[in-house]
Amino acid sequence: MLDIKNYVRVQSLQEAYDLCQNRRNVIIGGMLWLKMQNRSVDTAIDLCDLGLNQIEDKGDEIHIGAMVTLRQLELDPLLNEYTHHALKESVKHIVGVQFRNLATIGGSLFGRYGFSDVLTMFLALDAYVELYHGGIVSIREFVEMRPSLDILVRIIVKKTPMQVVYLSQRNTQTDFPVLTCAISKMNQDYYCVIGARPLKATLLLDEKHLLDSSLSDESILAFADDIAQRVTLGSNLRGSADYRRHLTKVLIKRALWQLREEHNHGN
Ligand SMILES: Cc1cc2nc3c(=O)[nH]c(=O)nc-3n(C[C@H](O)[C@H](O)[C@H](O)COP(=O)(O)OP(=O)(O)OC[C@H]3O[C@@H](n4cnc5c(N)ncnc54)[C@H](O)[C@@H]3O)c2cc1C
């Protein structure tokens, strides 16, 4: 059971940062992950008064505050137009609407969970995270960073023209994913992200330039085979490493077929 002694609605990020340097205090998002833990907390630090529940169009960038919920991401017209509804696809299987009304993007990304649909999606968007102490770092860097006593303030998505497709495989509709796959194309480069491996999501590039000339059935198959060989996969109760390798090929092929289809229809 989670036991909380004090609750503070901080009035500044500095106040939150000072409080969270004590390991017995904890930043809270929607508390959906935290509440499942067996732990005693001195002070729960709530960021809800800091205006971080907004998705803002900043011209060349979209800023997503850490307290934005998964449901806001799912419904946001700007983000969904930019991602051709891939963002909606990435969160829509997470438990249910009431859950997504509470779960925050800050809580979803800061833990860098091995099962995360959200991390897979934002890696494919080549996003940045703003940490209060650590400053702005690319999400690629953030995934590899060791956990720290910092605060995730916002996520920054640069509006680079892109195509992106998100797919996941689940044993049942709202379970944790067995595998996640997001493929984006930005500035002629393909970004392939495989998550729920069951390790945290990883980005793989087209190192052999298999997709350079065209998205033909042959090049798509070759790329899917290449990634399936290179990606590190493991086993857990949801699936074996072999099954995940098979799924990797299937999801990559489907994602690239969809990308090609959308391209041909001018989306
Ligand atoms: C039953 C269940 C099923 C789930 N299924 C999926 C799924 O299929 N796919 C998926 O992607 N996710 C899934 N999740 C994860 C979920 O979507 C959220 O990511 C998770 O609940 C954390 O979000 P939260 O806002 O509730 O964070 P909290 O539980 O409040 O916090 C989680 C952690 O993040 C820290 N934290 C929160 N906000 C910040 C911040 N701004 N800065 C620094 N640290 C912060 C907290 O201190 C805590 O350590 C599932 C979770 C549960 C409980």
The ligand as a Gaussian input file, in Angstrom:
#p B3LYP/6-31G(d) Opt

LIG

0 1
 C       -2.681000      -1.222000     -14.803000
 C       -1.809000      -0.356000     -15.656000
 C       -1.739000      -0.610000     -17.012000
 C       -0.919000       0.181000     -17.832000
 N       -0.835000      -0.105000     -19.169000
 C       -0.029000       0.641000     -19.958000
 C        0.095000       0.359000     -21.349000
 O       -0.497000      -0.569000     -21.894000
 N        0.926000       1.148000     -22.076000
 C        1.618000       2.186000     -21.535000
 O        2.362000       2.865000     -22.239000
 N        1.509000       2.482000     -20.222000
 C        0.714000       1.731000     -19.438000
 N        0.628000       2.020000     -18.096000
 C        1.388000       3.156000     -17.554000
 C        0.477000       4.383000     -17.470000
 O        0.037000       4.742000     -18.736000
 C        1.209000       5.595000     -16.905000
 O        2.371000       5.763000     -17.623000
 C        1.563000       5.427000     -15.490000
 O        0.389000       5.180000     -14.758000
 C        2.270000       6.657000     -14.931000
 O        1.520000       7.832000     -15.125000
 P        0.991000       8.679000     -13.899000
 O        0.668000      10.044000     -14.386000
 O       -0.081000       7.918000     -13.208000
 O        2.316000       8.763000     -13.006000
 P        2.518000       8.501000     -11.440000
 O        2.071000       7.129000     -11.079000
 O        1.942000       9.624000     -10.657000
 O        4.112000       8.607000     -11.385000
 C        4.923000       7.622000     -11.969000
 C        6.395000       7.957000     -11.663000
 O        6.780000       9.112000     -12.385000
 C        7.232000      10.131000     -11.485000
 N        6.765000      11.399000     -12.043000
 C        5.502000      11.735000     -12.382000
 N        5.473000      12.944000     -12.976000
 C        6.747000      13.386000     -12.990000
 C        7.390000      14.571000     -13.473000
 N        6.700000      15.548000     -14.077000
 N        8.717000      14.678000     -13.316000
 C        9.438000      13.699000     -12.715000
 N        8.897000      12.552000     -12.254000
 C        7.578000      12.395000     -12.390000
 C        6.635000       9.788000     -10.137000
 O        7.413000      10.289000      -9.080000
 C        6.647000       8.274000     -10.191000
 O        7.921000       7.775000      -9.858000
 C       -0.174000       1.240000     -17.262000
 C       -0.257000       1.501000     -15.891000
 C       -1.065000       0.729000     -15.088000
 C       -1.152000       1.059000     -13.627000

